Amino acid sequence: MVVCWGPVLRVLVLQAAWALGGGQVRYSVPEEAKAGTVVGRLAQDLGLEAGEAEARRLRLVAQGRRASVEVSGASGALVVSSRLDREELCGKSAPCALRLEVLVERPLRVFHVELEVTDINDNAPLFPAARKNLSIAEFTTLPGSRFPLEGASDADVGANAQLSYTLSPSEHFSLDLHRSEGYRESLFLVLSKALDRETMPVHRLVVTASDGGRPPLTGTVELVISVLDANDNAPQFNQSVYKVQLQESAAEGTLVARVNATDPDEGSNGEVLFIASNAFPVKGLNLFILNPKTGEIRLTGALDFEDVRSYEMQIEATDKGTPPLSGHCKVVVEVLDVNDNAPEVWVTSLSVPVPEDAAAGTVVALLSVSDRDSGANGRVRCAVWPASPFGLVATFAGSYSLVLREALDRERVSEYEVEVRAEDGGSPPLRASRGVRVPVSDVNDNAPSFAQAVYTVLARENNAAGAELARLWARDPDEAGNGRVSYSVAEGVIGGASSGVARRPASSYVSVDAESGRLWALQPLDYEELQVLQFEVRAVDAGEPPLCGNATVQLFVVDENDNAPALLPLAGGGAGVGAAGEAASGPVSGALWAWAAWGAPAGQVVAKIRAVDADSGYNAWLRYELWEPRGKGPFRVGLYSGEVSTARALEEADGPRQRLVIVVRDHGEPARSATATLSVSLVEGAEAALAAAGSSSSSSSPGAGAGLRPAEGGAAAAAAATNVWLVVAICAVSSLFLLAVVLYGASRWAPRAAVLSGPGPATLVCASEVGSWSYSQRQSRSLCVADGAGKSDLMVFSPNFPPPPPGPAAKETQPEPPALLDTVSGPPFLAPSSPLLPLPTPLGPTPPCRPRPGQALVGAGLGPRGRAGGGCLAGA
């Protein structure tokens, strides 16, 4: 007979494929296996060829519980991925089998894999308490009496959880272990010999529990047994074990069970009280309450099947005898499962904060969603709210990615509160949500900016060092270091050769607080040294890279009246004008000499007081007042020119000498002043002319006195009439020599200051601080040229006549040595050798830099600090 093997082989292949697709693959792995341990060749066991596992994407499907295993993509083997703890996965259930689903594609197939986690001996026996107290009556407790003990518990299963007990050596007690199928073993302490309290009132024993592992692990409990006297009948329960089933949705107050115990004794020895001595797990003592009189057990908390599936309680019935006797029973409560679990959402990874320049599609968080229920109640749908600017992307079963879908702007929204909502497929459905806080981190994209590009600051001179001048503020909308602004003064140089001020950096005058932007003065400012200070303030943030902004500060120094008028210093050895300043009170005087001829008409200029003030404007506008003598004296002082002239014709009755005290004041607030003392000697006209010529010659000679001293005047007056023409000739020759030297020096070192004086019409040239000029006619010609705008200086020429012969009047009015010539900024001056003649009437007072005519001297002085003064240049 011919057999056709082709159809038979096809049937066998189909049957094998059906068995493989609908059958189940089983593996076994011990708990605590290391990560990477190969559990089994899954791809080979499923009939896949080499390389086909990766091509068809062989993978596991999570079912809400962490499997701790994974499929190796290259080999298709099932390997351990994380720690396996059988007690955590299955508790006391045995065997511990994990049901896994395996997917392959092209075509899509589902396979069921069962992974059994086998137990190892990694848990030692544990007693509920380290110490147990017992009370046993003497004599009435007969040998063979049994006392239940709380057995130890072992989290392992199988042989590793099989416990054996040993008791420390004792002639009165032994242990009895009772095992029954379906229940935990019961441990009893058996009395072997009657107790005698008088012999030993307390027995201390140690019970050791050993499991069946290799090597075995042990746990101990100490028994403290007190020997008492009294009652000989213990309460007895009607059954040793009460078993109850209770749904996990049971309400609080539900009656769980009622235990009953009887005592054959009478009276108080027969009255029984119930006590829950212990429970397993221990939290069962808080879930159930026992009525001590009726024995009713009621529920006081919520049950959870997924947490604990059963509870065991030890109930003790104690009578009221002396000593009390007790009986024991066990109550086992089995919890029944219901659909009461809502979906759970976990954030497994969170990448925050998110930079504001993050691109769309950036993963912000990884989420895991599961439901402890099964079937339709365990299928979960997820959504995110609000839908913008984030969205959910499913990666695989139970896992989602929270991704960015739109651009972010931290300056507009700095933080988002995202809610992930999950809903299962139960009826009614249960829902859960998880909030995710997503802060947006800043990017340094904004530079600091000042409110103004240019700040104008006014500061009075002589301000205190450290005074606050202004406050600058720059805004940066960024946050933290990107928005934290620090201020600094940009380095720059103030002054130079053209300004006459030494080159100094701006940071030597002012400083800016790096945090607050307050502008401080590092030193007192001096208007006479610096009028305008312009510099830049830079604001830099702390970002990476840092951004900066600049602002220009123009600091104008406002002048204060801090300089008193100063009489010009002297040149030569004679006593003269003391250069000193003062406040409104306490002047410092200076002294000078001049000569005037008797009979001089009114308005003739005798001398000119010259002073300078380092301030500017009204603070430097000087006025001259005659302080002494008061009233109608023979002399007067020009209010703004400082010219001392005769108020009327001089007479012999005016005396040989007049002492004038002249006060020079500025227009500041408060006004400052200086004083000068002018002694005017009244002599004959010829003597006055000779004295003026002699003063001019002596002022041109080095080391000569500024005028004639009174001590020398007695002998000179006697020979004045015979020698006058000889003196005039000598002065003329000296003047011509000096004139030649001055002209040579002027042509060689021009434009240095020079003065030419000689007979003829006079021209007055006056320069003020603002550059104004005025002219007047003189009987002699004067030219004054200086390096800069000068201030009013004082130069006095006296007639080159000897003083009057000594006499009583002369001795009484003998003056201090006069000062006739002041310092000039230029070559020496040539004074005319002829006597000075009366000058025309003055033009009248002018603003601060317009002198009155009739001045006998011309000079350009230097003000304080070696700079040209800001007053007038005058000549006669």
Beta strands, then each sheet from edge to edge (+ up, - down):
strand 1: 24-30
strand 2: 38-40
strand 3: 59-61
strand 4: 69-71
strand 5: 78-80
strand 6: 96-104
strand 7: 109-118
strand 8: 131-137
strand 9: 146-149
strand 10: 164-167
strand 11: 173-178
strand 12: 186-191
strand 13: 202-210
strand 14: 218-228
strand 15: 236-237
strand 16: 241-247
strand 17: 255-258
strand 18: 261-262
strand 19: 272-280
strand 20: 288-290
strand 21: 296-299
strand 22: 310-319
strand 23: 326-336
strand 24: 344-350
strand 25: 354-355
strand 26: 363-370
strand 27: 380-385
strand 28: 390-396
strand 29: 399-404
strand 30: 415-424
strand 31: 431-441
strand 32: 449-450
strand 33: 454-460
strand 34: 468-471
strand 35: 474-475
strand 36: 485-489
strand 37: 493-496
strand 38: 501-505
strand 39: 510-512
strand 40: 518-521
strand 41: 532-541
strand 42: 548-558
strand 43: 566-567
strand 44: 591-597
strand 45: 605-608
strand 46: 611-612
strand 47: 623-628
strand 48: 635-637
strand 49: 643-646
strand 50: 657-665
strand 51: 673-683
strand 52: 758-763
strand 53: 777-781
strand 54: 791-792
strand 55: 860-861
sheet 1: 1+ 7+ 6- 3+
sheet 2: 2+ 5- 4+
sheet 3: 8+ 14+ 13- 10+
sheet 4: 9+ 12- 11+
sheet 5: 15+ 18-
sheet 6: 16+ 23+ 22- 19+
sheet 7: 17+ 21- 20+
sheet 8: 24+ 26- 29+ 28-
sheet 9: 25+ 31+ 30- 27+
sheet 10: 32+ 35-
sheet 11: 33+ 42+ 41- 36+
sheet 12: 34+ 40- 39+
sheet 13: 37+ 38-
sheet 14: 43+ 46-
sheet 15: 44+ 51+ 50- 47+
sheet 16: 45+ 49- 48+
sheet 17: 52+ 53-
sheet 18: 54+ 55-
end
